[in-house]
């Protein structure tokens, strides 16, 4: 499990810095690879199959680039969703977030009254991801207290941030698009 307890904006900033550090290391490695004398297909094969990136939250651990891309942006969306929840529920002292590939809820409050699933995608409806996450967060898992507030957050570049219309038959699930208007993350 990759659960992190977040109780302040400083915790979020610290995790974003880790994501940025891994991204910077990957950028340097990509520049080196691009300058190599490999043919284009060999270069693409390295990018697809070799650990040319770094784990999003561990800039020392080699990682597959495609996985780094996917996980980095889901982690960023999760952190943005956590900020949203802190603003919406100021009495909540902390949230636990699952960053990285791990089973279980992506975000939940200490009391269990708030639960959320989070993803990033080019299109939130591709592969029925949005519908699947609405279904998932609407269910109470074994050993879990039923959450009063259920959310699905997503980051999709072509969606305006904010509350979205829920058309999936899960009326108790709130759908919210998040974004980083200036991708610098500072």
C-alpha positions, -999 to +999 in steps of 0.1 A: +000+000+000+012+035-008-010+054+017+001+089+026-015+109+054-021+145+043-030+170+069-017+203+054-009+222+022+028+216+031+023+178+028+008+183-006+037+206-017+062+181-004+047+153-025+045+176-056+082+183-052+090+146-052+070+142-084+088+171-100+122+157-090+115+124-107+102+142-138+134+163-139+156+132-137+135+116-165+138+147-186+176+145-184+176+108-193+153+115-223+176+142-235+205+118-233+186+091-251+175+115-279+211+124-285+222+088-288+228+073-322+199+049-320+175+046-349+139+059-342+123+025-336+150+014-312+146+047-293+108+041-291+114+006-280+136+018-251+109+043-241+082+017-242+100-013-226+130-002-206+131+016-172+142+050-187+121+070-162+120+071-125+093+062-100+071+093-095+077+095-057+112+080-057+137+098-081+163+071-074+142+041-085+143+034-123+108+030-137+091+025-170+084+058-187+048+050-198+040+040-162+057+071-149+036+092-172+003+076-162+011+075-125+025+110-123-006+126-136-030+105-116-009+114-085-011+151-094-049+148-098-051+130-065-032+159-048-055+185-065-086+165-054-073+164-018-069+202-019-105+205-031-117+182-003-099+202+024-116+234+011-150+217+009-147+201+044-125+224+065-133+204+097-115+173+083-080+172+098-065+147+074-070+125+044-052+093+035-043+091-002-031+061-022-004+073-046+011+049-070-006+017-082-023+003-051-057-013-043-083+005-023-098+040-023-076+067-038-087+092-010-105+088+022-110+108+053-099+096+088-136+092+098-144+073+066-172+098+059-155+109+026-143+085-001-130+093-036-116+077-067-092+096-090-078+093-124-063+112-153-070+106-189-072+122-224-109+114-224-127+106-191-152+083-209-126+062-227-129+026-216-159+037-194-134+048-167-156+075-153-186+051-151-164+024-136-151+047-109-186+060-101-197+024-096-166+016-075-169+045-051-206+040-047-200+005-032-190-001+003-161-025+005-157-053+031-146-038+064-153-003+052-177+022+068-202+036+043-190+070+032-215+098+034-197+118+007-186+100-024-165+116-052-149+108-085-122+133-095-105+133-129-080+154-148-087+157-185-071+185-205-103+192-225-126+195-195-133+227-176-125+222-139-153+220-115-184+199-107-196+178-137-230+164-145-234+129-133-252+109-160-242+074-149-270+065-126-250+071-094-268+102-080-249+102-047-215+103-064-202+138-071-180+141-102-154+169-102-128+178-129-095+191-116-066+207-135-034+226-131-038+258-152-001+264-151+016+231-153+047+244-135+032+231-102+051+257-081 
